[in-house]
Amino acid sequence: MSNTKIALTRTLLFAAALMILSCASPMRLTDNWRNSTYTGPAFKKFMVVALTKHDDLRQPIENEFARQLRSRGVEAATCHEYFPDPDKATREELIRVSQGMGIEAYLIMRPLGAGTDVVTSGPSDTTSNSLMYVPWFGPGPPMTRQREAVTIESRLYDAKTTTIVWRSTVDAVSPTGSDDQISRFVSLVVKTLRDKKLL
């Protein structure tokens, strides 16, 4: 192999390694339950509530849900619009305010816990110790990285009966509140709601 090809191969492998390291944590839907007693119809007007006092998460999550729901023809109000101070957003006040708005469902998200998400990328070959079986300029060893992660539960309540209609849990959401992570999380939840014919 020529020196040019070797240099090009090394450059490509380094670029691939950087891409792997910069990838966002995978998001996993670990719970997806629907109340079998609820037979419809799909909800058309939501109140979106993120149960966190961190404005850097609360407002972006609620706003992204409202944006994605509206893009699908569903009306959505955000809790922070009506309750800028999260301490004043009690259940009773939320119900009182939303009754005059024609809200049909409450979509409520809350963090269940935080921890460290360990991600391993790339192949692993520990079966051979011989030089003859080492992949020559091929795939390298697995790359492991850690990042902070949080599990978020989403619940959907029927506004008329205040009973739960649907619940999901998503693991490995970055708690830093990056726009990309929030958008991916919201897209996953909205898609699941559509699959369950709840919007």
C-alpha positions in Angstrom: 0.0 0.0 0.0 1.4 3.4 -0.9 2.2 6.1 1.6 -0.6 8.2 0.1 -3.2 5.5 0.6 -2.0 4.8 4.2 -2.2 8.5 5.0 -5.7 8.7 3.5 -6.9 5.6 5.4 -5.6 7.1 8.7 -7.3 10.4 8.0 -10.6 8.7 7.2 -10.4 6.5 10.4 -9.6 9.6 12.5 -12.6 11.5 11.0 -14.8 8.5 11.6 -13.7 8.3 15.2 -14.4 12.0 15.7 -17.9 11.5 14.3 -18.5 8.6 16.6 -17.4 10.6 19.6 -19.6 13.6 18.7 -22.7 11.5 18.2 -25.6 12.2 20.6 -26.7 9.5 23.0 -29.2 7.1 21.7 -32.7 7.7 23.0 -34.7 4.6 24.0 -38.4 4.4 24.6 -38.5 2.0 27.5 -42.2 2.2 28.3 -45.2 2.8 26.0 -48.5 2.1 27.8 -52.0 3.1 26.6 -55.1 2.9 28.7 -57.3 0.4 27.0 -60.5 1.9 28.4 -59.9 5.1 26.4 -61.5 4.6 23.0 -61.1 8.0 21.5 -61.3 10.4 19.9 -57.8 11.8 19.3 -57.1 14.9 21.2 -56.9 18.2 19.3 -56.0 20.7 22.0 -53.2 20.2 24.5 -51.7 21.9 27.5 -48.0 21.0 27.6 -46.4 20.9 31.1 -42.7 20.2 31.8 -42.4 19.6 35.6 -39.0 21.1 36.2 -38.0 24.4 37.8 -35.1 24.8 35.4 -36.1 27.4 32.8 -33.4 26.3 30.4 -35.3 23.0 30.1 -38.8 23.9 31.0 -39.5 26.5 28.3 -37.6 24.9 25.5 -39.3 21.5 26.0 -42.7 23.0 26.2 -42.1 25.3 23.2 -40.8 22.4 21.1 -43.8 20.3 21.9 -46.1 23.1 21.1 -44.3 23.7 17.8 -44.3 20.1 16.7 -47.9 19.6 17.7 -49.0 22.7 15.9 -47.2 21.6 12.8 -49.5 18.5 12.8 -52.7 20.6 13.1 -53.1 20.2 16.8 -53.5 23.2 19.1 -51.1 23.5 22.0 -50.7 25.9 24.9 -47.6 25.9 27.2 -47.7 26.0 30.9 -45.0 28.6 31.2 -47.1 31.1 29.2 -49.7 31.1 31.9 -47.5 30.3 34.9 -44.1 31.9 34.5 -43.4 31.0 38.1 -43.5 27.1 38.3 -44.3 27.3 42.0 -47.7 28.7 41.1 -48.6 26.0 38.6 -50.5 23.8 41.0 -52.9 21.1 39.7 -55.9 23.1 40.8 -54.7 26.3 39.1 -53.7 24.5 35.9 -57.2 22.9 35.7 -58.9 26.2 36.5 -57.0 28.1 33.8 -57.3 25.5 31.1 -61.1 24.9 31.6 -61.9 28.2 29.9 -59.5 27.4 27.0 -61.1 24.2 25.8 -58.1 22.1 26.7 -58.8 18.4 25.9 -55.6 16.8 27.3 -52.7 17.5 29.5 -49.3 16.3 28.3 -47.0 16.3 31.3 -43.3 15.5 31.3 -41.1 15.0 34.4 -37.6 13.8 35.0 -37.4 10.5 36.9 -33.7 10.4 37.5 -30.3 11.3 36.3 -27.1 9.3 35.8 -24.3 8.5 33.5 -24.9 7.1 30.0 -22.1 4.9 28.8 -21.9 4.5 25.0 -19.6 2.0 23.3 -19.1 2.4 19.5 -17.1 0.2 17.1 -16.3 -3.4 16.8 -14.6 -5.4 19.5 -12.3 -8.4 18.7 -10.7 -9.9 21.7 -10.7 -13.5 20.3 -7.3 -13.3 18.7 -3.9 -12.4 20.1 -2.0 -13.2 16.9 -0.6 -10.4 14.7 -1.9 -12.4 11.7 -5.5 -11.7 12.7 -5.3 -8.0 13.6 -7.4 -6.0 11.1 -4.7 -4.1 9.3 -5.8 -0.5 9.0 -9.3 -1.7 9.4 -11.8 -1.0 12.2 -10.2 0.0 15.4 -11.0 -0.9 19.0 -14.3 0.1 20.5 -14.6 3.6 21.8 -16.3 4.2 25.1 -17.5 7.5 26.3 -19.7 8.7 29.2 -22.1 11.5 29.3 -24.7 12.7 31.7 -28.2 11.4 31.0 -31.7 11.7 32.4 -34.8 9.5 32.1 -38.0 11.5 31.3 -41.5 10.2 31.8 -44.4 11.6 29.7 -48.0 11.2 30.7 -51.2 12.2 28.9 -54.3 12.9 30.9 -57.9 13.4 29.6 -58.9 16.9 30.7 -62.5 15.9 31.1 -62.0 13.0 33.5 -58.4 13.8 34.6 -57.6 10.1 34.2 -54.4 8.9 32.6 -54.7 7.8 29.0 -51.0 7.1 28.0 -47.6 6.9 29.6 -44.1 6.6 28.1 -40.5 6.7 29.4 -37.5 7.8 27.4 -33.9 7.1 28.6 -30.7 8.8 27.8 -31.8 12.4 27.2 -29.0 14.8 27.8 -29.9 17.1 30.7 -28.0 20.0 29.2 -31.0 21.0 27.2 -29.4 21.2 23.7 -31.8 22.1 21.0 -31.0 18.8 19.1 -31.6 16.6 22.1 -34.9 18.3 23.0 -36.1 18.1 19.4 -35.2 14.4 19.2 -36.9 13.7 22.5 -40.1 15.6 21.5 -40.2 14.0 18.0 -40.0 10.5 19.6 -42.9 11.3 22.0 -45.1 12.9 19.3 -44.5 10.0 17.0 -45.5 7.6 19.7 -48.7 9.6 20.4 -49.6 9.5 16.7 -48.9 5.7 16.6 -51.3 5.3 19.5 -53.9 7.5 17.7 -54.0 10.0 20.5 -53.4 13.0 18.2 
